[in-house]
Amino acid sequence: MKIIVAITGASGYCLGHDLVAALKEKDIEVHLIISEAAKKIANIEGCLVKETEALATKCYNEKNLEALISSSTCHTDGMVVVPCSLKTLSAIANGHSNNLITRAAENTLRMKRTLVVMPRETPLSLQAIENMQKLFLAGAIILPPIVAYYTRPKTLQDINNFFVGKVLDAFSLEHNYPQWDGI
């Protein structure tokens, strides 16, 4: 299995890192793009970009539109944008493929592959909601990292684990992350 993971400049860099770590643990080929804005956020949030990059199979610069994953002929099983800034959300929703992240996302949608977008902003503007609607109608899975209290999280890692599990669910990958067990 081959999955593209893009980490953009919204708060929550650790979500992207934890997803890459979980995919590596499952021996999934991870093609990673970390935007320049995400690198700044990582620094602010106390995360190390080099640690995330070390987990990936291959890393790309967001400006590299000649990369293998820039083409729809590159077979992948899908893509996750985590966290997804509203700027990136808008670019993907409106077909503005100005960098490798948005180009790869466009190809993912065009080829009817799984695209998971995790917008990380609150409150949401009308424009953001409309862009999410466009992506949903185009076939993307909109998975905002909204806390599930029924899992009774005690730490930030508990919360992150829930979201990593949700992404793994989107790709039908088995996992041991928190899930609803019913009553």
CYANA upper distance limits for C-alpha pairs under 8 A (distance plus 0.5 A):
  1 MET  CA     28 ILE  CA      5.91
  1 MET  CA     29 GLU  CA      6.62
  1 MET  CA     76 THR  CA      7.86
  1 MET  CA     77 ASP  CA      6.78
  2 LYS  CA     28 ILE  CA      6.48
  2 LYS  CA     29 GLU  CA      5.05
  2 LYS  CA     30 VAL  CA      6.51
  2 LYS  CA     31 HIS  CA      7.97
  2 LYS  CA     75 HIS  CA      8.42
  2 LYS  CA     76 THR  CA      5.55
  2 LYS  CA     77 ASP  CA      6.00
  2 LYS  CA     78 GLY  CA      7.87
  3 ILE  CA     28 ILE  CA      7.73
  3 ILE  CA     29 GLU  CA      6.75
  3 ILE  CA     30 VAL  CA      5.71
  3 ILE  CA     31 HIS  CA      6.77
  3 ILE  CA     76 THR  CA      6.37
  3 ILE  CA     77 ASP  CA      6.11
  3 ILE  CA     78 GLY  CA      5.76
  3 ILE  CA     79 MET  CA      5.94
  3 ILE  CA     80 VAL  CA      8.09
  4 ILE  CA     30 VAL  CA      6.27
  4 ILE  CA     31 HIS  CA      5.10
  4 ILE  CA     32 LEU  CA      6.40
  4 ILE  CA     33 ILE  CA      8.26
  4 ILE  CA     76 THR  CA      7.88
  4 ILE  CA     78 GLY  CA      6.88
  4 ILE  CA     79 MET  CA      4.96
  4 ILE  CA     80 VAL  CA      6.82
  5 VAL  CA     16 GLY  CA      8.13
  5 VAL  CA     20 VAL  CA      7.85
  5 VAL  CA     30 VAL  CA      7.22
  5 VAL  CA     31 HIS  CA      6.60
  5 VAL  CA     32 LEU  CA      5.45
  5 VAL  CA     33 ILE  CA      6.84
  5 VAL  CA     79 MET  CA      6.20
  5 VAL  CA     80 VAL  CA      5.41
  5 VAL  CA     81 VAL  CA      6.47
  5 VAL  CA     82 VAL  CA      7.78
  6 ALA  CA     16 GLY  CA      8.18
  6 ALA  CA     32 LEU  CA      6.36
  6 ALA  CA     33 ILE  CA      5.19
  6 ALA  CA     34 ILE  CA      6.29
  6 ALA  CA     35 SER  CA      8.13
  6 ALA  CA     79 MET  CA      8.15
  6 ALA  CA     80 VAL  CA      6.72
  6 ALA  CA     81 VAL  CA      5.19
  6 ALA  CA     82 VAL  CA      6.70
  6 ALA  CA    101 ILE  CA      6.81
  7 ILE  CA     13 TYR  CA      7.40
  7 ILE  CA     16 GLY  CA      6.33
  7 ILE  CA     32 LEU  CA      8.40
  7 ILE  CA     33 ILE  CA      6.83
  7 ILE  CA     34 ILE  CA      5.32
  7 ILE  CA     35 SER  CA      6.83
  7 ILE  CA     38 ALA  CA      6.70
  7 ILE  CA     81 VAL  CA      6.41
  7 ILE  CA     82 VAL  CA      5.64
  7 ILE  CA     83 PRO  CA      6.29
  7 ILE  CA     84 CYS  CA      7.45
  8 THR  CA     13 TYR  CA      8.38
  8 THR  CA     34 ILE  CA      6.76
  8 THR  CA     35 SER  CA      5.73
  8 THR  CA     36 GLU  CA      8.37
  8 THR  CA     37 ALA  CA      6.95
  8 THR  CA     38 ALA  CA      5.26
  8 THR  CA     81 VAL  CA      7.69
  8 THR  CA     82 VAL  CA      7.28
  8 THR  CA     83 PRO  CA      6.40
  8 THR  CA     84 CYS  CA      5.99
  8 THR  CA     85 SER  CA      6.40
  8 THR  CA     88 THR  CA      7.92
  9 GLY  CA     13 TYR  CA      8.44
  9 GLY  CA     35 SER  CA      7.19
  9 GLY  CA     36 GLU  CA      7.98
  9 GLY  CA     37 ALA  CA      4.90
  9 GLY  CA     38 ALA  CA      4.39
  9 GLY  CA     39 LYS  CA      7.99
  9 GLY  CA     40 LYS  CA      8.08
  9 GLY  CA     41 ILE  CA      6.73
  9 GLY  CA     83 PRO  CA      7.93
  9 GLY  CA     84 CYS  CA      7.65
  9 GLY  CA     85 SER  CA      6.12
 10 ALA  CA     37 ALA  CA      8.45
 10 ALA  CA     38 ALA  CA      7.27
 10 ALA  CA     41 ILE  CA      7.60
 10 ALA  CA     83 PRO  CA      6.35
 10 ALA  CA     84 CYS  CA      6.64
 10 ALA  CA     85 SER  CA      5.23
 10 ALA  CA     86 LEU  CA      8.45
 10 ALA  CA    120 ARG  CA      6.59
 10 ALA  CA    121 GLU  CA      8.01
 11 SER  CA     41 ILE  CA      6.95
 11 SER  CA     45 GLU  CA      8.45
 11 SER  CA     83 PRO  CA      7.58
 11 SER  CA    120 ARG  CA      7.20
 12 GLY  CA     16 GLY  CA      7.96
 12 GLY  CA     45 GLU  CA      8.48
 12 GLY  CA     83 PRO  CA      6.51
 12 GLY  CA    120 ARG  CA      7.87
 13 TYR  CA     17 HIS  CA      7.01
 13 TYR  CA     38 ALA  CA      7.33
 13 TYR  CA     41 ILE  CA      7.30
 13 TYR  CA     42 ALA  CA      6.17
 13 TYR  CA     45 GLU  CA      7.99
 13 TYR  CA     47 CYS  CA      7.89
 13 TYR  CA     82 VAL  CA      8.16
 13 TYR  CA     83 PRO  CA      7.04
 14 CYS  CA     18 ASP  CA      6.45
 14 CYS  CA     42 ALA  CA      8.28
 14 CYS  CA     47 CYS  CA      7.46
 14 CYS  CA    160 ASN  CA      8.35
 15 LEU  CA     19 LEU  CA      6.68
 15 LEU  CA     82 VAL  CA      7.06
 15 LEU  CA     83 PRO  CA      7.26
 15 LEU  CA    160 ASN  CA      6.45
 15 LEU  CA    163 PHE  CA      8.20
 15 LEU  CA    164 VAL  CA      7.92
 16 GLY  CA     20 VAL  CA      6.75
 16 GLY  CA     82 VAL  CA      5.66
 16 GLY  CA     83 PRO  CA      6.91
 17 HIS  CA     21 ALA  CA      6.73
 17 HIS  CA     52 THR  CA      5.97
 18 ASP  CA     22 ALA  CA      6.67
 18 ASP  CA    160 ASN  CA      7.78
 18 ASP  CA    161 ASN  CA      8.27
 18 ASP  CA    164 VAL  CA      7.56
 19 LEU  CA     23 LEU  CA      6.66
 19 LEU  CA    164 VAL  CA      6.01
 20 VAL  CA     24 LYS  CA      6.65
 20 VAL  CA     30 VAL  CA      7.56
 20 VAL  CA     52 THR  CA      7.55
 20 VAL  CA     55 LEU  CA      7.09
 20 VAL  CA     56 ALA  CA      7.25
 21 ALA  CA     25 GLU  CA      6.71
 21 ALA  CA     52 THR  CA      8.12
 21 ALA  CA     55 LEU  CA      6.71
 22 ALA  CA     26 LYS  CA      7.01
 22 ALA  CA    164 VAL  CA      8.01
 23 LEU  CA     27 ASP  CA      6.94
 23 LEU  CA     28 ILE  CA      5.82
 23 LEU  CA     29 GLU  CA      8.17
 23 LEU  CA     30 VAL  CA      7.63
 24 LYS  CA     28 ILE  CA      6.04
 24 LYS  CA     29 GLU  CA      7.69
 24 LYS  CA     30 VAL  CA      7.71
 24 LYS  CA     55 LEU  CA      6.90
 24 LYS  CA     56 ALA  CA      7.61
 29 GLU  CA     56 ALA  CA      7.93
 29 GLU  CA     57 THR  CA      6.16
 30 VAL  CA     56 ALA  CA      5.65
 30 VAL  CA     57 THR  CA      5.59
 30 VAL  CA     58 LYS  CA      7.12
 31 HIS  CA     56 ALA  CA      6.81
 31 HIS  CA     57 THR  CA      6.45
 31 HIS  CA     58 LYS  CA      5.46
 31 HIS  CA     59 CYS  CA      6.41
 31 HIS  CA     60 TYR  CA      8.02
 32 LEU  CA     53 GLU  CA      7.82
 32 LEU  CA     56 ALA  CA      6.66
 32 LEU  CA     57 THR  CA      8.19
 32 LEU  CA     58 LYS  CA      6.67
 32 LEU  CA     59 CYS  CA      5.22
 32 LEU  CA     60 TYR  CA      6.68
 33 ILE  CA     59 CYS  CA      6.44
 33 ILE  CA     60 TYR  CA      5.64
 33 ILE  CA     61 ASN  CA      6.72
 33 ILE  CA     62 GLU  CA      6.55
 33 ILE  CA    100 LEU  CA      8.29
 33 ILE  CA    101 ILE  CA      7.29
 34 ILE  CA     38 ALA  CA      6.63
 34 ILE  CA     39 LYS  CA      7.34
 34 ILE  CA     60 TYR  CA      8.06
 34 ILE  CA     61 ASN  CA      7.63
 34 ILE  CA     62 GLU  CA      7.34
 35 SER  CA     39 LYS  CA      6.95
 35 SER  CA     61 ASN  CA      7.95
 35 SER  CA     62 GLU  CA      6.28
 36 GLU  CA     40 LYS  CA      7.09
 36 GLU  CA     62 GLU  CA      8.32
 37 ALA  CA     41 ILE  CA      6.87
 38 ALA  CA     42 ALA  CA      6.51
 39 LYS  CA     43 ASN  CA      6.89
 39 LYS  CA     49 VAL  CA      7.08
 40 LYS  CA     44 ILE  CA      6.92
 41 ILE  CA     45 GLU  CA      6.54
 42 ALA  CA     46 GLY  CA      6.48
 42 ALA  CA     47 CYS  CA      5.30
 42 ALA  CA     48 LEU  CA      7.03
 42 ALA  CA     49 VAL  CA      7.23
 43 ASN  CA     47 CYS  CA      6.31
 43 ASN  CA     48 LEU  CA      7.46
 48 LEU  CA     52 THR  CA      7.42
 49 VAL  CA     53 GLU  CA      6.71
 50 LYS  CA     54 ALA  CA      6.55
 51 GLU  CA     55 LEU  CA      7.29
 52 THR  CA     56 ALA  CA      7.43
 53 GLU  CA     58 LYS  CA      8.47
 53 GLU  CA     59 CYS  CA      7.00
 60 TYR  CA     64 ASN  CA      7.43
 60 TYR  CA     67 ALA  CA      7.97
 61 ASN  CA    100 LEU  CA      8.11
 62 GLU  CA     99 ASN  CA      6.14
 62 GLU  CA    100 LEU  CA      5.36
 62 GLU  CA    101 ILE  CA      6.66
 63 LYS  CA     99 ASN  CA      5.84
 63 LYS  CA    100 LEU  CA      6.48
 64 ASN  CA     99 ASN  CA      7.73
 64 ASN  CA    100 LEU  CA      6.54
 65 LEU  CA     70 SER  CA      6.30
 65 LEU  CA     99 ASN  CA      6.86
 65 LEU  CA    100 LEU  CA      5.81
 65 LEU  CA    103 ARG  CA      8.21
 66 GLU  CA     70 SER  CA      6.77
 67 ALA  CA     71 SER  CA      8.22
 67 ALA  CA    100 LEU  CA      8.30
 68 LEU  CA     74 CYS  CA      6.84
 69 ILE  CA     74 CYS  CA      6.21
 69 ILE  CA    100 LEU  CA      8.43
 69 ILE  CA    104 ALA  CA      6.64
 70 SER  CA     74 CYS  CA      8.21
 70 SER  CA    100 LEU  CA      6.70
 70 SER  CA    103 ARG  CA      6.48
 70 SER  CA    104 ALA  CA      5.89
 70 SER  CA    107 ASN  CA      8.13
 71 SER  CA    104 ALA  CA      7.88
 71 SER  CA    107 ASN  CA      7.48
 72 SER  CA    104 ALA  CA      8.36
 72 SER  CA    107 ASN  CA      5.64
 72 SER  CA    108 THR  CA      7.91
 72 SER  CA    110 ARG  CA      8.42
 72 SER  CA    111 MET  CA      7.51
 76 THR  CA    113 ARG  CA      8.31
 77 ASP  CA    113 ARG  CA      6.75
 77 ASP  CA    114 THR  CA      7.25
 78 GLY  CA    108 THR  CA      6.63
 78 GLY  CA    113 ARG  CA      5.65
 78 GLY  CA    114 THR  CA      5.00
 78 GLY  CA    115 LEU  CA      6.15
 79 MET  CA    104 ALA  CA      8.41
 79 MET  CA    105 ALA  CA      7.33
 79 MET  CA    108 THR  CA      7.31
 79 MET  CA    113 ARG  CA      8.44
 79 MET  CA    114 THR  CA      6.84
 79 MET  CA    115 LEU  CA      5.42
 79 MET  CA    116 VAL  CA      6.79
 80 VAL  CA    115 LEU  CA      6.33
 80 VAL  CA    116 VAL  CA      5.13
 80 VAL  CA    117 VAL  CA      6.39
 80 VAL  CA    118 MET  CA      8.23
 80 VAL  CA    167 VAL  CA      8.47
 81 VAL  CA    115 LEU  CA      8.42
 81 VAL  CA    116 VAL  CA      6.80
 81 VAL  CA    117 VAL  CA      5.42
 81 VAL  CA    118 MET  CA      6.55
 82 VAL  CA    117 VAL  CA      7.06
 82 VAL  CA    118 MET  CA      5.70
 82 VAL  CA    119 PRO  CA      7.91
 83 PRO  CA    117 VAL  CA      8.15
 83 PRO  CA    118 MET  CA      5.77
 83 PRO  CA    119 PRO  CA      6.44
 83 PRO  CA    120 ARG  CA      6.34
 84 CYS  CA     88 THR  CA      6.79
 84 CYS  CA     89 LEU  CA      6.85
 84 CYS  CA    117 VAL  CA      6.79
 84 CYS  CA    118 MET  CA      5.75
 84 CYS  CA    119 PRO  CA      4.96
 84 CYS  CA    120 ARG  CA      6.51
 85 SER  CA     89 LEU  CA      6.66
 85 SER  CA    119 PRO  CA      6.49
 85 SER  CA    120 ARG  CA      6.85
 85 SER  CA    121 GLU  CA      8.00
 86 LEU  CA     90 SER  CA      6.49
 86 LEU  CA    119 PRO  CA      7.10
 86 LEU  CA    120 ARG  CA      8.19
 86 LEU  CA    121 GLU  CA      7.89
 86 LEU  CA    128 ALA  CA      7.12
 87 LYS  CA     91 ALA  CA      6.76
 88 THR  CA     92 ILE  CA      6.63
 88 THR  CA    102 THR  CA      7.49
 89 LEU  CA     93 ALA  CA      6.56
 89 LEU  CA    117 VAL  CA      8.25
 89 LEU  CA    119 PRO  CA      7.65
 89 LEU  CA    128 ALA  CA      8.19
 89 LEU  CA    131 ASN  CA      7.30
 89 LEU  CA    132 MET  CA      7.89
 90 SER  CA     94 ASN  CA      6.48
 90 SER  CA    128 ALA  CA      7.76
 90 SER  CA    131 ASN  CA      6.34
 91 ALA  CA     95 GLY  CA      6.45
 91 ALA  CA     96 HIS  CA      5.18
 91 ALA  CA     97 SER  CA      7.22
 91 ALA  CA     98 ASN  CA      8.44
 91 ALA  CA    102 THR  CA      7.05
 92 ILE  CA     96 HIS  CA      6.66
 92 ILE  CA     97 SER  CA      7.50
 92 ILE  CA    102 THR  CA      5.92
 92 ILE  CA    105 ALA  CA      7.10
 92 ILE  CA    106 GLU  CA      6.96
 92 ILE  CA    135 LEU  CA      8.18
 93 ALA  CA    131 ASN  CA      6.01
 93 ALA  CA    132 MET  CA      7.79
 93 ALA  CA    134 LYS  CA      6.31
 93 ALA  CA    135 LEU  CA      5.86
 94 ASN  CA    131 ASN  CA      8.17
 95 GLY  CA    102 THR  CA      8.37
 95 GLY  CA    106 GLU  CA      7.32
 96 HIS  CA    102 THR  CA      7.52
 97 SER  CA    101 ILE  CA      8.37
 97 SER  CA    102 THR  CA      5.31
 97 SER  CA    103 ARG  CA      5.16
 97 SER  CA    106 GLU  CA      7.67
 98 ASN  CA    102 THR  CA      7.04
 98 ASN  CA    103 ARG  CA      7.49
 99 ASN  CA    103 ARG  CA      6.57
100 LEU  CA    104 ALA  CA      6.35
101 ILE  CA    105 ALA  CA      6.70
102 THR  CA    106 GLU  CA      6.54
103 ARG  CA    107 ASN  CA      6.77
104 ALA  CA    108 THR  CA      6.63
105 ALA  CA    109 LEU  CA      6.83
105 ALA  CA    115 LEU  CA      7.49
106 GLU  CA    110 ARG  CA      6.60
107 ASN  CA    111 MET  CA      6.49
108 THR  CA    112 LYS  CA      6.73
108 THR  CA    113 ARG  CA      5.64
108 THR  CA    114 THR  CA      7.32
108 THR  CA    115 LEU  CA      6.83
109 LEU  CA    113 ARG  CA      6.49
109 LEU  CA    114 THR  CA      7.94
109 LEU  CA    115 LEU  CA      7.22
109 LEU  CA    138 ALA  CA      7.36
109 LEU  CA    139 GLY  CA      7.27
109 LEU  CA    140 ALA  CA      7.65
112 LYS  CA    139 GLY  CA      7.79
114 THR  CA    139 GLY  CA      8.34
114 THR  CA    140 ALA  CA      7.24
114 THR  CA    141 ILE  CA      8.02
114 THR  CA    170 ALA  CA      8.19
114 THR  CA    171 PHE  CA      7.85
115 LEU  CA    139 GLY  CA      8.06
115 LEU  CA    140 ALA  CA      5.43
115 LEU  CA    141 ILE  CA      6.56
116 VAL  CA    140 ALA  CA      6.41
116 VAL  CA    141 ILE  CA      5.22
116 VAL  CA    142 ILE  CA      6.58
116 VAL  CA    143 LEU  CA      7.17
116 VAL  CA    167 VAL  CA      7.81
116 VAL  CA    170 ALA  CA      8.11
117 VAL  CA    140 ALA  CA      7.52
117 VAL  CA    141 ILE  CA      6.69
117 VAL  CA    142 ILE  CA      5.63
117 VAL  CA    143 LEU  CA      6.42
117 VAL  CA    144 PRO  CA      7.99
118 MET  CA    142 ILE  CA      6.66
118 MET  CA    143 LEU  CA      5.30
118 MET  CA    144 PRO  CA      5.10
118 MET  CA    145 PRO  CA      6.90
119 PRO  CA    142 ILE  CA      8.09
119 PRO  CA    143 LEU  CA      7.64
119 PRO  CA    144 PRO  CA      5.62
119 PRO  CA    145 PRO  CA      7.85
120 ARG  CA    144 PRO  CA      6.75
120 ARG  CA    145 PRO  CA      7.12
124 LEU  CA    128 ALA  CA      6.56
124 LEU  CA    129 ILE  CA      7.17
125 SER  CA    129 ILE  CA      6.90
126 LEU  CA    130 GLU  CA      6.61
127 GLN  CA    131 ASN  CA      6.60
128 ALA  CA    132 MET  CA      6.67
129 ILE  CA    133 GLN  CA      6.70
130 GLU  CA    134 LYS  CA      6.77
131 ASN  CA    135 LEU  CA      6.81
132 MET  CA    136 PHE  CA      6.53
132 MET  CA    142 ILE  CA      7.36
133 GLN  CA    137 LEU  CA      6.59
134 LYS  CA    138 ALA  CA      6.68
135 LEU  CA    139 GLY  CA      6.85
135 LEU  CA    140 ALA  CA      5.82
135 LEU  CA    141 ILE  CA      8.31
135 LEU  CA    142 ILE  CA      8.19
136 PHE  CA    140 ALA  CA      5.36
136 PHE  CA    141 ILE  CA      6.70
136 PHE  CA    142 ILE  CA      7.07
141 ILE  CA    170 ALA  CA      8.43
145 PRO  CA    163 PHE  CA      6.99
147 VAL  CA    159 ILE  CA      7.15
148 ALA  CA    152 ARG  CA      8.31
148 ALA  CA    159 ILE  CA      8.33
148 ALA  CA    162 PHE  CA      8.35
149 TYR  CA    153 PRO  CA      7.26
150 TYR  CA    180 TRP  CA      8.02
151 THR  CA    178 PRO  CA      6.94
151 THR  CA    179 GLN  CA      7.73
151 THR  CA    180 TRP  CA      7.87
153 PRO  CA    158 ASP  CA      5.70
153 PRO  CA    159 ILE  CA      6.40
154 LYS  CA    158 ASP  CA      6.88
155 THR  CA    159 ILE  CA      7.16
156 LEU  CA    160 ASN  CA      6.72
157 GLN  CA    161 ASN  CA      6.48
158 ASP  CA    162 PHE  CA      6.98
159 ILE  CA    163 PHE  CA      7.24
160 ASN  CA    164 VAL  CA      6.71
161 ASN  CA    165 GLY  CA      6.62
161 ASN  CA    177 TYR  CA      6.37
161 ASN  CA    178 PRO  CA      7.55
162 PHE  CA    166 LYS  CA      6.87
162 PHE  CA    177 TYR  CA      6.43
162 PHE  CA    178 PRO  CA      5.88
162 PHE  CA    179 GLN  CA      7.84
163 PHE  CA    167 VAL  CA      6.87
164 VAL  CA    168 LEU  CA      6.74
164 VAL  CA    177 TYR  CA      8.01
165 GLY  CA    169 ASP  CA      6.59
165 GLY  CA    175 HIS  CA      7.16
165 GLY  CA    176 ASN  CA      8.14
165 GLY  CA    177 TYR  CA      5.64
165 GLY  CA    178 PRO  CA      7.43
165 GLY  CA    179 GLN  CA      8.32
166 LYS  CA    170 ALA  CA      6.93
167 VAL  CA    171 PHE  CA      7.27
168 LEU  CA    172 SER  CA      6.72
168 LEU  CA    173 LEU  CA      5.56
168 LEU  CA    174 GLU  CA      7.55
168 LEU  CA    175 HIS  CA      7.73
169 ASP  CA    173 LEU  CA      6.22
169 ASP  CA    174 GLU  CA      7.70
